[in-house]
Amino acid sequence: MTRASVSGTVEVVVARGKRPTARLVARYEAGRLRDITAADASTPLEPAAAVVLTLSPDDAAAVRDGALDLSVAFMRGQMKMAGDFGVLLAVLPITRDVEHRAALSAALTAAL
């Protein structure tokens, strides 16, 4: 899967241990972020999500502040993933785009 072909949903869960404290749903079309919205942490996971990413509140705050990149968090084991690894590998480069970082930061600010 290439960046240009990425279309689908990625869910980001912020959890303290096994307890979710915040959730974001990011939708991608043709290799670009379409939207990212906060979701209620108590609702079930998005059934259409190709990938679910899980971060601690401290790591989510570091991502929000620009101190931690999602790719680095994954490589260090600070971010867990479930789902389609190919989609994850195609989405991670998109997360480095300035507009994606700004949207993710704004969504995390609203959610945390």
N, C-alpha and C positions, 0 to 999 in steps of 0.2 A: 504494500500500500504506500502510495506517495502522498506527500503533503497536499497536493492539488486535488487528490481524490478523497480526502477526509470529509465525510459527512456523517453526522450522527450526534449522539449525546454522551457527555462525560459528566459524571457526578463527583463532586468533591465533598467529602464528609470530614468535618472536624470533630474529633472524638477524644474524650478524656477516658482512657482505658477502653472499655467496650461501650461506653455511653456517648452517643452522638450529642454534640452541643450545637452544631450548626451544619447546614447543608447548602451547597450551591449546585445548580444545574447549568452546564455550559452546552450550547448547541452549536454545531459546526456545519457549514455548507461549503462545498467546493474549496476546502482548505483554508477557510476563514472563519473566525468567530462570528456567529450570527447574533447571539445574545448570551448573557450569563445572569442568572437570577438567584436570589436567595430563596430557599425553601424551608418549610418548617422541619426542624430537626426530629420531631416526633413522628412524622409521617414515614411510610415505608419508602424504600429505595425506588428510584425511577426505574420502571420495568424495561424501558427502551435503552437504558444506558449501556453502551458498549464497554465502558471502563468505569470503575469506581475507584477513586483515589482517596486515601484516608491519611489525615495529618493530625498531629496533636495541636492543641490550642496555641502553644508557644511557637511551633513551627509554622502554623497558619499565620500568626502575627508577623513572623519574620518574612514570610512570602509577601504579605500585605505591605510591609515596610520596604520591600526591595532588597532585604539583606540575605534572602535565600531564594535561589532559583528552583523551580520544580524539578528540573533535570538533576540538579545537585542533590536535592532532597531524596529523590528516588535512588540515585547511586549510593548515597550514604545510608540508605535504609530508614531514613526519617519519614518517608512517604511510602505507604503500602499501596499495592494495586491489586485489583481483581478484575478479570475480564479479558478482553482481546489485547494481547501484547502488541500485535501489529498496529492496532489503532493507537495505543499509547506511544509507540515509537514515531508514528506520524504526527501525533498531536504535540509532543514535547517541543519540537522546533517552533511551532506556531506560538507557544506560550512565551517565547522570547520577543515577539513583536511588541512594539511600544503600545499600540492600541490594546492588545491583549493584556499586557501588564496593568495598564490603567483600569481596564474593566474588571479584572480580577481583584485588584486592590480595592476598588470601590465596592465590589460585592462583598469582599471579606470585611471591609469596614462596617458595612450594614449588618452583616451576619454575626460578627464577634461582639 
